[in-house]
C-alpha cells in the first residue's frame, strides 16, 4: 500500500494547540497563524479522518503544534503531539540524499546504468538495466513497473500483514511486467525503482541502505526520533492507531503490519524529525550545492498524480509544489499502513510544516483527493503565513 494513489484507495473528539519554544529567543507567534493551524487540523478531522497532528516551525525556530481527533477510536484518547507514524514514501528523500552524497564523493554517477551495479537484475520482458540510469530511478522516469504487495480489502490485510518480502523478490515481481514506457520517455511513480536504489547503495558501500541513511542523513540532520523497524510490525509508543477506510462500515485498524525489510520504507518518524529533515536539506546541510541543485531539477508528473499535486513537479526524491502566496516549496509526502503525511519547506529552509493523519480514506478517489487537498491547504497556509516565502 505504498503508491501515491493506490495506497489511499467521524465524530469530533477535541482539538488541542500548543506553542513550543525552540532554541531561538521567545518571539511570540502571531495569534492568527496558530488559529489557522487549529482550523486546518479540524478541517481534516471533519472529513472523517480519525486523528491529525501538525507541526509548523518558523524562521525564528519556534514551533506551533496542533492536534485533532482521537488516537484510538475504542477509547477516545487524544492524539499525541509527538507521536510516531510510518514515514512511508517520505523516506525516498533519505535514499536520494545518500545516492547524491555518493555521487559527490565520486563513487557513483547519476548517469550510470543500473546494469553496472546490479548486473542481470533489471532484465526480461523488455526491461534492460543497461538503458535505465540512476537518475531515472530517482526521478521516476525509468519506466520500471511498480508491483509491490498491497491490500485492497480487510481480508487481504489480515492475510498479508505479517508477510516478509526481500528486495530481490520485489524486483522480480516488477520484471514480470514490461516497462510502463521506454526509459526517460515518461513519468510513473515506482516504489520498485527505489528498491533498486537501495540495492545500488548496498553494492556501492557494502552496507545496507538503512545503515547508510542513519549515518549520513539522520545523524547529520539531528533526527534522533526516527527509527528503522526492519520486519517489526509494531510502531513505537507514543502513537495514534492507524486506520484504513475500505468502504462504508469498513474501517479497519491497520497499525500492526510488516512494511518491507529494506531501507526505503521501514522507517517510523515524528513531525519534529520530518521538519528537521527538510530544513537541513534545503538549508544545504546534507548535500553540496551542485548535488542539491541536481535534486531540485524537476520534470512534470503524470496526470494521475497531478490531481493530488496541482502544478507539482518531481526532482530527485523531492517534489516542488506552488505556493498560493507566490513561489514554490519542497516536499515529499508519504502514505502507508493507514498513515498519510504531507510536509513542506520554503526554498531557503527557514519555514517548514508537517501534518500526519492516522487514517487513510482510500475507499474512493473522491475521498483520496479530498483528504489530500485539505492537508495540502494546511501546508500552504503554514508556509505562506508570517511572511514565509518562495523558493
N, C-alpha and C positions, 0 to 999 in steps of 0.2 A: 504494500500500500504506500508506494513512495513516489509515484508520478505526480506531476503538477495537478492534473485533473482527476486521474484515476484513483488517487488516494483520498478523495473527498466524498467520489461517487460512492418554555418553562415558566416557571414562576419566579419572580424576583425575590431573592433571598438576602438582599442587603448589599450595600456598596461602601467601600472604605477608601479614603485618600490619605496619603502620608507625605510629608516633606522630610527628606533625609539630607542632612548636611554632609557635604563632601569635604575634601581637603582644602578647598578654596575658602576665602572669607565668607562669612554668613551673609550673603546677599539675598534678600527675600525674592522669591519667585512671584511675578505678578499674579494676583488672585485669579484673573481671567483665564490664564493658561492652566491652572490647576482645575478650575471649574470645567474647562473644556475637556481635559483629560478624563475627569469623572463622568461627564456626559457621554463621552465617546466609549468608555468601557461599558456604561449602562446600555448604550445603543446596541452594542454587540450582544450583550446578555439578553436583551429584549427580543432578539431574533430567535431565541431558544437555545443559545449556547450556554451550557451549564455553568462554566467558570471562566473568568477572564482575569489576567494580571498584566499590567502595563507599567513601564518604567521609562522616564524621559530624563536625559542628562543634558544640562545646559553648558554653555561655554564657560561658565564660572565653576563648573564641577558639581553644582548642586543637583539633587535628584528629586523628581516628583514621581510618586508611585500611586497607582490606583488599582483596586481590585473590585470585582463584581461577581455576584452569583455565589455558588457553593462549590466546595472542593469534593463533596461526596453527596450524591442525591439521597442516599439512605439516611444520612444523619444531619444534613444541612450545615456541617461545619464550614467555616469560612475559608475562602481561598487564601493560601499563604502568599504573602507579598514577595517572598524569596524562594518560592517553590521550584523544584526540579521539573523538567519536561524533556521529552526526547527531541534532540536537536534536528534530527532528520536531515533534509537536504541543505540546510544552512551549513552543514559540515563540508559541503562541496567547496566552500570558500577556504576551509582549512586545507583541503587536499591541494587546491590550486596554489595557495601560498607556498606550500612545500615544494611543488614542482617548479615554481618560479624561482624559489631560492636555489634549487639545484641548477637551474638554468644560469642564474647569476654566478654560481660557482664554476661554471663551465663543465658540469658533469652530464648535462643533457641539453639537447636543443629542442626548441618548440617545433622545429621543422623535421625532427627525427620521425621516421616511420615507426609505427608500433612494432613492426616485424623485427626491427633492430634489437629491441629489448625483450620482446616476447615472441620468439620465432615459432611459427606454426600455430599460434593461439587464435589469431583472427583469420580464419580460413574456412572455406566451404560455403556453398550456396551463394556464390558471388562475392563473398566477403574476402578482402585482400588487405592484410596488415601492412603490406608494402605501400599501399596508397593512402592509408589513414595516418594522419600525423598527431603528435601530442597536442598541438594547438587545437586541432579539430575536436579531439576528445574533450578538452577543457571548454570549448565553445559550443558544444552540442551541434557541430556541423559535420560530424563524421559519417552520419548515415547508419551507424550501428543500431540495430533494432533493440528496443527495450523489452525485456521479458522477465522481470523479476517476479518472484512469487508474491501473491497477494490474496485478499479475500473480499468477496462481494456480498456474502450472506453471513448471518450469525453462525450457521453450521460450519462454514468454511473456516471462520475464525477459530472456533473451538477445536477443529481437527488439526489446524496448521500452526497454532500459536507457539508451540514449542519446537517446531522443526528447525534444524540447523542446516545451513547451506554454505558450502565452501565457495570461494571465488571462482575456481575453475568450473564448477557446476553451473554457476550463474552465467558465465560467459558462454558455455556450451549451449545453454538454452537460447541465447541470442543468435549463436551461429547456426542454429536450426532454421533460421529465417534469412531470407535475402535482405540486403541492406534496404533501408527505407528510401534512400536516394544515393546517387554517387557522392563520394566524399567531397565536401566543400561546395556542394550544389544545392544545399537546402539547410533547414534548421529543424531539429527534432530532439526534444528533451530525452536524454538517455542516461538513466542511472547506471546501466551496464558500462557505458563509456567511463564512468568514474570508478567502477570496479577495476577496469583495465588500468586506470591511472594508479590505483592503489598497488596493483601488481608491478607496475613500472617502478614506483618508488621503492618497493622491496628489492627489485632486481638491481637498481642503481646503488642503493645504500647498504643492502644486506640486512636490513631491519624491517620489521613490519611497519606499515604506514602509520598505525596509531602511535607507535613509539616516536617516530619522526615528528608527527604532529605535536605530541606532548612536549618534546624538547625544543622544537623550532618555532612553534606558534603559541601554545598555551602558556609556556613559561615566560616568553618574551612579552606577551600581552597581559600578564598578570591574571590569567583565567584560572584561579585557584579552585573554583567550584565545578568546573567541567570535568566529567569523568567518562572513561571508555568502559562500556559494560561487557564487551565480548558476547558470550552466549547467555549471560544472566538475563532472565525475563523481568526482573524487578526494577522499578525506578526508586532511587534513594529517597529517603524522607528528609524534609517535608515535601509533599507533592499533592496536587489535586488529582483525583481519579480521572482517567481519560475515558471518554465515551464516543461511540460511533453510532450515528443515526442511520439505520439501514432502510427505514421506511416508517410509515405511521404505526405507532405502538411497538416499534422495534428499535429501542435504544439499548445498546449493549456496552457494559464496562469492558473495555479492551486494554486496560492498563498493563496487564501482565502478558508479555509475549517476547519471544526472541526476535530481534530485528534481523540482523545478519552479522556473522562473525567476520567483519573486515573493517578497515579503518574509516570507511566513508559514512556509515550510517549507525554505528553502535555507540553514539555519544549521547549523554544527557548533559544539560546545562541549566543556566538560570538567566533571567532577564538582565541581571547585573553583568554576567560574563559576556553575554552577546553584545551588550553595549561596549564593553571593553575591547572585544574583538574588532568591531568595525571602526571604533575610534582610533585604535592603534594602527590598523591597516591604512586608513585614509590619511592619518597624520604622518605616514611614512616611516613608522617604527618597525615594520615587519619586512619590507622589501626595499631594495634600492630604487631610485627614481625611474630608471629605464624599465624595470620589471613591473612597477606599479602602473606605469603608462601603458604597457602591453596589456595588463589586466583590464584596463579601462577602455581599450579599443573594442567597440561594440558592433554587433550586427543585429538586424531585425529578428524578432522571434516569430514563431508560427502564428497563424491567425487564431488558432485554438487558444494558445497561451496569451495572446494579446487581449482576449476577453477578460483575463484576470489582471493583466498588467497593461492597461491602456497607455500607448506610447512607450512601452518598455522595450529595452534593448539588452542584449546579453554580451558580456565580455568574456573574460577567462575566470569562471567561477564567481562572477559578480554581475549584478543586474543594475542597470541605470533606468530610473523612472523620473518623469517630470513632476515638479512641484507646482501647486496652484499659485504660489506667490512668485514664480519665476525660477528658472534654472532647473537643476535636477538633483536627485540624491542617489545613493548607492545602497544596495541591499542584497540579500539572498534569503528568501523565505524557506520554511521547511514544514512538511506535513507528514506525519506517520503515527500509527498507533493511537489515533484519536487526538493527538496534539497538533495544532496548527499554529505556527508562529510567523509573524511578519516583523520586519525590522527596517531601519533606515538610518543613514548618517549623511550629513552635509559633506560636500566635497573637501572641505578643509579639516574634517574630523572633529569639529568643535561642538556640534549638537547632534544628538542621537536619540533614538527611541526604539523600544521593543514591546510588542504585545503578543502574549501567548494565550491561546484559547485551548481549554481542555475538553473540547468536543468538536468532532468533525461532522458537519451536517452534509453527509455525502449521498443522500438518498436521491437527489435531483440536481441537475445542473443549475437550476434557478437558485437553490439553496447554497450551492458552492459559490456562485458568483456573488450572491447577497452577503455571505459571510466575508468573502474576500474584499468586497467593496467597503464594508463597514470597518474592517481592520486597516485597509489602505487609507481611509479617511482619517483614522486616528493618527497614523504615522505622518500624513501630510500636515495635519493641524499642529502636531507636536514640533515638526521641523520648521514650519512657517511661523510659529508663534515666537514672540520675543525677539524677532529680528533675525532668526536663523535664515541662512541664505542659500545661494546657489552653489553649484559645483564649480 
